[in-house]
Each structure stands twice: as structure tokens, then as C-alpha cells.
Amino acid sequence: MDAWDGWPFARLYLLLVAVAFLVVGGQVFLFHWRAAFRSKAMYGPVVMAPIIAAAGVAAAIVRNDVIGWGAVGVFTVGSSTGSSASCCTCGASRRASAGSPSAT
């Protein structure tokens, strides 16, 4: 990976993705906390979201071979595990779509 000069759109996009993962990770954390982390599968998205966000910030700021390819690896692992993207183990989305205000 070549070093980047200045702050082109690609770097700003990486920072935007990092902030988005922090926001979505926070939302997932609150949903899973509400569900009392009943399943071990609930921990994956909560743990991976800040790691992916840190990789995005590192890739945007320090752009050398090791950091760049490390960030690509973290993004690949994060997207293959589906962290913060599709988690239906807590049932929060089913309750929200049904319009049920109760937690149980």
C-alpha cells in the first residue's frame, strides 16, 4: 500500500466508517445489555465494533504497509463474522418491529 498525500476522500471515508462502527456498536451493546447477554454470540459484535473502528482510524492516520494490511485483515474478519451488521440473538429487532413496549 502506498502512502497517501494530504487528506483525500478515501481517508475521510475511513474515519466516517470508524465513527459509524462506534455508533452501531454502542447501539448493539445497549440492545444486548437489555437482553442480559443471554447468548455467547452476543459478545462478538460488541467486542468487534471498537476493534474495527480503531482499525479504521489507524488506516486513515498511519498509512504504511503493516498498518494498512492489518486494517484490511481486521475489516475482513469483521465483515466475515457479521459484527454489528446482523445480530438477531437478542430479539430486540423483533420486539421493535412488533411494536411491543415490554422488555420480556
LINGIRA-V712914 format. One line per field, one symbol per residue. ss: DSSP state (H for helix, E for strand, C for the rest). phi: phi as a letter, one per 40 degrees, with the letter a starting at -180 (. if undefined). burial: # if it has 16 or more other ideal C-beta (glycine too) atoms within 10 Angstrom, else .. Layout:
ss=???
phi=???
burial=???
//
This chain:
ss=CCCCCCCCHHHHHHHHHHHHHHHHHHHHHHHHHHCCCCCCCHHHHHHHHHHHHHHHHHHHHCCCHHHHHHHHHHHHHHHHHCCCCCCCCCCHHHHHHHCCCCCC
phi=.cccbgbcdcccccccccccccccccccdccccccgfcbccccdccccdccccccccccccbbbcccccccccccccccccgcgbbbbccgcccccccgccccb
burial=.............##.##..##.##..##.##..#......#.###.##..##.######..#...##..#..##..#....##..#.##.#..#.........
//
